[in-house]
């Protein structure tokens, strides 16, 4: 039996992404998200309501791949946000080389003119649950994931699924909530990057409080980069 085009495209793209350290991806039907989205947060569908969407993220596996690229690439070393630059360059290159169809990319780190609600999208397409502490929690990796981008492709996507993700937060005593309260208590508003960096240990404790996905915890260097923006050094 011939497989549908969306499946072949997604598998080829996901394999290439995994080699670049972007090891989480899920295909979805754009209609499934757009039916519950606010008007200005609807995804572009190429006038094809059932278009293919691919949500891309990563676990801790991104870090060693990114570090090798960082050591080789002067452009990454000179960039104020080298991980964002790496993700942007890789996904544009990989989408162009593997999809063979018109596509559009939305990046989670792009906040202008306004940020796209990636956590809401992840929950709507049954990829991750938004926890009581507002973290995206994956059923296997817990809060130790990053949502990076969504790729919209001009091809019919998978049939809309009626199956829903069983929330990993269901039945949990929510130890992340007291940890969030402590972090908010010690961090003066506004919640700027500098303020969070000053109290990084308290904000990391929110993720550490989650009982799901402990084996996927980021290592100390990765945590330091994401929470304190400490400069990376080439070894």
N, C-alpha and C positions, 0 to 999 in steps of 0.2 A: 504494500500500500504506500502510495506517495505521501510523504509528510507535508503538512501545510508550510507555506513559505515562511510564515512568522516564526515557526519553530526552528527551522534551519538557520535563519538569520540570527535569532536570539542565541542559539547554541554557539555559532561561530563567533559572534561578538563577545559572548560571556567568556569563552575560552581565551580569547585574546586579552580581555580585561584581566582575567585571573593571572595571566603571565606578567601583567604590569602591576600586580599587587592589589587590584580592585576586584576582590574575590567574591563579592556578593552581588548578585543580580537576579531580578525577577521580572518576567514578562507579564503584562496585564493589558486588558482592553480599556482604552482611554475612556470609553463610555462609562465604565464602572465608577471611575473617579468623577467625571464631569457631571453625572447625574446628581451628585451631592455637593458639588463645588459652588462657591459664590461666583457670580458672574465674571468678575475681573480676575478670578483665580482658576478659571477653566483652562484646561490644557489645549493647545493648538492641535487640530485633528486633520488638517489637510482637506477639509470638507469631506472627511471620511469618518463618521461618528464612531466606528468600531476600529479605529486605527490602533497600531501597536505602540505600546509604551514599554520602556525597559528602565526600571529603577536600578541604579548602580550605587554600591557602597563598598565598604571594606571592613575587615577585622584587623587584628594586629599584624596580619601578614603583609600589609602595605609597607610597614616601616622598613624592614631590611631591603626591600626592592627600591623604595624611595631613596634610602641612604646610599645605595650603590649609584643611582642616577645622580644624586646630589654631589657625590665625590667626582664624577666624570664631567659634569656640566657646569661651566662657569656661569651660565645664565641663571641656573637655579641658585647658585651660591650668592649671586648678586641681588636676588629678588627678596623683597621684604616678606613675602608669603610664599616660600618655595613649594610647600605642599600643594597649595591652591594652583600654582603655576604648573606643577607636574601633572596634577589631575586634569587640568584644562587641556594641556598639550596632548596628553595620552589619549583622552577620550575623543578629541577632535580627529586625531590621526587614526585611531582604531575604528571609529564609526565610518570614516571615509573609506577605509581599506576593506572593511568586512561587510557592510550593510548592502551596498549596491542599490540603494533607494534614497530618494530625498529624505533628509532627517533634520530635526531641530534639537538642540541641546539646551537644557536649563541646568544651571549649576547652583548647588546649595550655598556656595560661598558668595554668590552675587547678590548683593542686597539693594541695588538701585535698579529701577526707581523704588521698589519695595521687595522684601524677601518673599520667596515663594514658600508656602507652608509644607515643607517636605515631610515633617512628622505626620501631618494629617494625611498626606498622600500615602505614606508607608502604612498607616493604619487602614486606610480605605482599600488598599490592594492586598491586605492580609500579609504584609511583610514583617511588620513590627507593631507593637502596642505602645501607645503613649502612657507612660506610668504616672502615678500620682505626683511624682516629683518632676514631671514634664520631660523625662528622658524617653527616647525611643528604645524599647526593649525587644530584642530579637528572641524567639523561642529557644534557640541554641546558644547564642553568644551573649545574651542578656544586654546590658547597656554598653558593652564593649564593641560598638560598631560606630561607623560614621556614614551618614547619608551624603553622597557626593553629587549625584546628578540624575536627571531623567532624560532619556533619549526618546524622542517621538519620531516614529518612522511611517512613511507613506505606504503602508501595506495593511491589509486586514489583520487585526490582532486575534488573540485567542478568544474563544467563545466566553462571554461573561460568566463567571463562576458564581454559583450560589453558596459554595462552601466558604465558611468564615474561619479565620484564625482563632484558635482557642488561646485566649490571652494568658501569657505567662504570669501576669499579675493577679489572675483570679485565685482567690483563696489565700493570698499572701497577706501577712500582717503589716506590710508597707513600712519596713524599717527605713526606707529612703526618705520618708516624710520628716521624721525628727532630724535626720541629717540635713535636709534642706533647710529646716527652720534654724538650725545652728549656723549654717553657712550664711543665711540672710541676716542673722543677728550680729555676726561679727564683721560683715561686709557693708560699709557705709554706701548709701545710694549716691549717685546712680550706679548701676551695675556695669561699669566699664570694664574693658579688658584689663586695665591696670589694677582696678580694685579686686577683680577676681584673681589676678596673678599674685597679689599681695597675700591673699588668703587661699592659695591654691589647695593646700592640704584639706581644708574644710569642704571645698567643692569636689575634690576627688573622693572624699568620704561618702558623698551621695551615691556615686557609682559603686563604691566598695560595699555599701550597705545592701545592695541588691543580691539576693541569693542565686540568681540565674546567671549562668555563663561564667563562673569564676575562673575556669580554666582558660578563658579567652582574654583575661585582663591584659591591658597594655603594659609593656615594661616601663621602667622608671624614666628612661630617656624619652620615650614617646609621650608619656604623661607630662613630663617637664616641658616639652615643646608645646603641647596643646594647651596647657593651663598657664604657663608662665611666659610663653613665647621666648624661651631662652634660645640664644643663637646656636645653630648647629656648627660643629667643628668637623673639618675633614681630618680623619685619622691618618 
